[in-house]
Amino acid sequence: MADNRTMAQMLQAPIEGYEDAIVVPPINANNFELKQTLINLVQSNQFT
């Protein structure tokens, strides 16, 4: 039996059963720190 699918159909990934497989975790951006050296670098190269 011949496979009569087009190339575009063959390249599509199957999606049955994978709807909830990719989950983006929440990002808690409450605990980050800006180092003083990074702030100095940004300020010194502000207009270059």
Backbone as XML, in Angstrom:
<?xml version="1.0"?>
<chain id="A" units="angstrom">
  <residue number="1" name="MET">
    <atom name="N" x="0.854" y="-1.173" z="0.000"/>
    <atom name="CA" x="0.000" y="0.000" z="0.000"/>
    <atom name="C" x="0.898" y="1.235" z="0.000"/>
  </residue>
  <residue number="2" name="ALA">
    <atom name="N" x="0.625" y="2.150" z="-0.896"/>
    <atom name="CA" x="1.451" y="3.349" z="-1.049"/>
    <atom name="C" x="1.051" y="4.404" z="-0.032"/>
  </residue>
  <residue number="3" name="ASP">
    <atom name="N" x="2.042" y="5.170" z="0.399"/>
    <atom name="CA" x="1.802" y="6.283" z="1.319"/>
    <atom name="C" x="1.551" y="7.528" z="0.477"/>
  </residue>
  <residue number="4" name="ASN">
    <atom name="N" x="0.336" y="8.012" z="0.469"/>
    <atom name="CA" x="-0.053" y="9.126" z="-0.397"/>
    <atom name="C" x="-0.005" y="10.471" z="0.311"/>
  </residue>
  <residue number="5" name="ARG">
    <atom name="N" x="0.740" y="10.554" z="1.410"/>
    <atom name="CA" x="0.829" y="11.831" z="2.115"/>
    <atom name="C" x="1.828" y="12.745" z="1.420"/>
  </residue>
  <residue number="6" name="THR">
    <atom name="N" x="1.582" y="14.051" z="1.528"/>
    <atom name="CA" x="2.517" y="15.023" z="0.963"/>
    <atom name="C" x="3.712" y="15.175" z="1.897"/>
  </residue>
  <residue number="7" name="MET">
    <atom name="N" x="4.760" y="15.829" z="1.405"/>
    <atom name="CA" x="5.955" y="16.041" z="2.220"/>
    <atom name="C" x="5.616" y="16.899" z="3.440"/>
  </residue>
  <residue number="8" name="ALA">
    <atom name="N" x="4.757" y="17.904" z="3.270"/>
    <atom name="CA" x="4.361" y="18.755" z="4.399"/>
    <atom name="C" x="3.644" y="17.939" z="5.466"/>
  </residue>
  <residue number="9" name="GLN">
    <atom name="N" x="2.813" y="16.995" z="5.058"/>
    <atom name="CA" x="2.111" y="16.158" z="6.026"/>
    <atom name="C" x="3.081" y="15.220" z="6.751"/>
  </residue>
  <residue number="10" name="MET">
    <atom name="N" x="4.087" y="14.740" z="6.035"/>
    <atom name="CA" x="5.059" y="13.845" z="6.668"/>
    <atom name="C" x="5.945" y="14.573" z="7.669"/>
  </residue>
  <residue number="11" name="LEU">
    <atom name="N" x="6.175" y="15.862" z="7.461"/>
    <atom name="CA" x="7.048" y="16.624" z="8.348"/>
    <atom name="C" x="6.339" y="17.133" z="9.591"/>
  </residue>
  <residue number="12" name="GLN">
    <atom name="N" x="5.029" y="17.009" z="9.651"/>
    <atom name="CA" x="4.293" y="17.480" z="10.822"/>
    <atom name="C" x="4.449" y="16.479" z="11.963"/>
  </residue>
  <residue number="13" name="ALA">
    <atom name="N" x="4.762" y="16.996" z="13.123"/>
    <atom name="CA" x="4.903" y="16.140" z="14.303"/>
    <atom name="C" x="3.519" y="15.747" z="14.811"/>
  </residue>
  <residue number="14" name="PRO">
    <atom name="N" x="3.364" y="14.535" z="15.300"/>
    <atom name="CA" x="2.063" y="14.139" z="15.851"/>
    <atom name="C" x="1.777" y="14.917" z="17.131"/>
  </residue>
  <residue number="15" name="ILE">
    <atom name="N" x="0.540" y="15.342" z="17.280"/>
    <atom name="CA" x="0.180" y="16.147" z="18.454"/>
    <atom name="C" x="-0.832" y="15.443" z="19.346"/>
  </residue>
  <residue number="16" name="GLU">
    <atom name="N" x="-1.257" y="14.246" z="18.989"/>
    <atom name="CA" x="-2.235" y="13.548" z="19.815"/>
    <atom name="C" x="-1.611" y="13.142" z="21.144"/>
  </residue>
  <residue number="17" name="GLY">
    <atom name="N" x="-2.214" y="13.570" z="22.236"/>
    <atom name="CA" x="-1.728" y="13.221" z="23.556"/>
    <atom name="C" x="-0.621" y="14.111" z="24.084"/>
  </residue>
  <residue number="18" name="TYR">
    <atom name="N" x="-0.216" y="15.124" z="23.327"/>
    <atom name="CA" x="0.885" y="15.987" z="23.751"/>
    <atom name="C" x="0.430" y="17.408" z="24.073"/>
  </residue>
  <residue number="19" name="GLU">
    <atom name="N" x="-0.866" y="17.647" z="24.170"/>
    <atom name="CA" x="-1.359" y="19.009" z="24.390"/>
    <atom name="C" x="-0.839" y="19.607" z="25.691"/>
  </residue>
  <residue number="20" name="ASP">
    <atom name="N" x="-0.774" y="18.811" z="26.742"/>
    <atom name="CA" x="-0.359" y="19.313" z="28.056"/>
    <atom name="C" x="1.076" y="18.924" z="28.399"/>
  </residue>
  <residue number="21" name="ALA">
    <atom name="N" x="1.842" y="18.438" z="27.433"/>
    <atom name="CA" x="3.192" y="17.965" z="27.724"/>
    <atom name="C" x="4.172" y="19.109" z="27.930"/>
  </residue>
  <residue number="22" name="ILE">
    <atom name="N" x="3.984" y="20.212" z="27.225"/>
    <atom name="CA" x="4.905" y="21.340" z="27.348"/>
    <atom name="C" x="4.288" y="22.347" z="28.305"/>
  </residue>
  <residue number="23" name="VAL">
    <atom name="N" x="4.900" y="22.501" z="29.449"/>
    <atom name="CA" x="4.390" y="23.394" z="30.482"/>
    <atom name="C" x="5.462" y="24.426" z="30.785"/>
  </residue>
  <residue number="24" name="VAL">
    <atom name="N" x="5.085" y="25.694" z="30.752"/>
    <atom name="CA" x="6.016" y="26.767" z="31.080"/>
    <atom name="C" x="5.908" y="27.034" z="32.576"/>
  </residue>
  <residue number="25" name="PRO">
    <atom name="N" x="6.971" y="26.800" z="33.327"/>
    <atom name="CA" x="6.894" y="27.016" z="34.771"/>
    <atom name="C" x="6.848" y="28.503" z="35.101"/>
  </residue>
  <residue number="26" name="PRO">
    <atom name="N" x="6.172" y="28.860" z="36.175"/>
    <atom name="CA" x="6.159" y="30.266" z="36.577"/>
    <atom name="C" x="7.545" y="30.704" z="37.030"/>
  </residue>
  <residue number="27" name="ILE">
    <atom name="N" x="7.871" y="31.950" z="36.746"/>
    <atom name="CA" x="9.187" y="32.488" z="37.111"/>
    <atom name="C" x="9.002" y="33.485" z="38.244"/>
  </residue>
  <residue number="28" name="ASN">
    <atom name="N" x="9.629" y="33.203" z="39.357"/>
    <atom name="CA" x="9.590" y="34.121" z="40.486"/>
    <atom name="C" x="10.815" y="35.018" z="40.401"/>
  </residue>
  <residue number="29" name="ALA">
    <atom name="N" x="10.608" y="36.252" z="39.966"/>
    <atom name="CA" x="11.725" y="37.183" z="39.796"/>
    <atom name="C" x="11.886" y="38.059" z="41.029"/>
  </residue>
  <residue number="30" name="ASN">
    <atom name="N" x="11.647" y="37.491" z="42.181"/>
    <atom name="CA" x="11.747" y="38.264" z="43.416"/>
    <atom name="C" x="13.121" y="38.140" z="44.063"/>
  </residue>
  <residue number="31" name="ASN">
    <atom name="N" x="13.923" y="37.215" z="43.597"/>
    <atom name="CA" x="15.189" y="36.947" z="44.276"/>
    <atom name="C" x="16.360" y="37.063" z="43.302"/>
  </residue>
  <residue number="32" name="PHE">
    <atom name="N" x="16.588" y="38.250" z="42.765"/>
    <atom name="CA" x="17.731" y="38.456" z="41.895"/>
    <atom name="C" x="18.572" y="39.593" z="42.447"/>
  </residue>
  <residue number="33" name="GLU">
    <atom name="N" x="19.810" y="39.647" z="42.012"/>
    <atom name="CA" x="20.737" y="40.640" z="42.537"/>
    <atom name="C" x="21.506" y="41.265" z="41.383"/>
  </residue>
  <residue number="34" name="LEU">
    <atom name="N" x="21.593" y="42.583" z="41.369"/>
    <atom name="CA" x="22.408" y="43.299" z="40.394"/>
    <atom name="C" x="23.742" y="43.615" z="41.052"/>
  </residue>
  <residue number="35" name="LYS">
    <atom name="N" x="24.795" y="43.086" z="40.490"/>
    <atom name="CA" x="26.128" y="43.338" z="41.037"/>
    <atom name="C" x="26.544" y="44.771" z="40.721"/>
  </residue>
  <residue number="36" name="GLN">
    <atom name="N" x="27.280" y="45.368" z="41.622"/>
    <atom name="CA" x="27.727" y="46.750" z="41.452"/>
    <atom name="C" x="28.616" y="46.894" z="40.220"/>
  </residue>
  <residue number="37" name="THR">
    <atom name="N" x="29.416" y="45.881" z="39.916"/>
    <atom name="CA" x="30.282" y="45.955" z="38.732"/>
    <atom name="C" x="29.470" y="46.005" z="37.451"/>
  </residue>
  <residue number="38" name="LEU">
    <atom name="N" x="28.349" y="45.309" z="37.408"/>
    <atom name="CA" x="27.480" y="45.360" z="36.233"/>
    <atom name="C" x="26.854" y="46.738" z="36.083"/>
  </residue>
  <residue number="39" name="ILE">
    <atom name="N" x="26.437" y="47.331" z="37.176"/>
    <atom name="CA" x="25.862" y="48.681" z="37.132"/>
    <atom name="C" x="26.910" y="49.678" z="36.668"/>
  </residue>
  <residue number="40" name="ASN">
    <atom name="N" x="28.134" y="49.558" z="37.164"/>
    <atom name="CA" x="29.214" y="50.453" z="36.740"/>
    <atom name="C" x="29.519" y="50.289" z="35.259"/>
  </residue>
  <residue number="41" name="LEU">
    <atom name="N" x="29.513" y="49.070" z="34.766"/>
    <atom name="CA" x="29.784" y="48.814" z="33.358"/>
    <atom name="C" x="28.723" y="49.448" z="32.468"/>
  </residue>
  <residue number="42" name="VAL">
    <atom name="N" x="27.481" y="49.316" z="32.834"/>
    <atom name="CA" x="26.395" y="49.912" z="32.049"/>
    <atom name="C" x="26.488" y="51.428" z="32.082"/>
  </residue>
  <residue number="43" name="GLN">
    <atom name="N" x="26.786" y="51.991" z="33.223"/>
    <atom name="CA" x="26.885" y="53.445" z="33.326"/>
    <atom name="C" x="28.077" y="53.983" z="32.552"/>
  </residue>
  <residue number="44" name="SER">
    <atom name="N" x="29.188" y="53.284" z="32.537"/>
    <atom name="CA" x="30.374" y="53.799" z="31.854"/>
    <atom name="C" x="30.256" y="53.675" z="30.339"/>
  </residue>
  <residue number="45" name="ASN">
    <atom name="N" x="29.492" y="52.733" z="29.838"/>
    <atom name="CA" x="29.328" y="52.532" z="28.399"/>
    <atom name="C" x="27.947" y="52.960" z="27.918"/>
  </residue>
  <residue number="46" name="GLN">
    <atom name="N" x="27.381" y="53.944" z="28.553"/>
    <atom name="CA" x="26.002" y="54.322" z="28.268"/>
    <atom name="C" x="25.842" y="54.906" z="26.871"/>
  </residue>
  <residue number="47" name="PHE">
    <atom name="N" x="26.803" y="55.691" z="26.393"/>
    <atom name="CA" x="26.636" y="56.385" z="25.124"/>
    <atom name="C" x="27.648" y="55.933" z="24.082"/>
  </residue>
  <residue number="48" name="THR">
    <atom name="N" x="28.171" y="54.735" z="24.203"/>
    <atom name="CA" x="29.136" y="54.266" z="23.204"/>
    <atom name="C" x="28.516" y="53.243" z="22.294"/>
  </residue>
</chain>
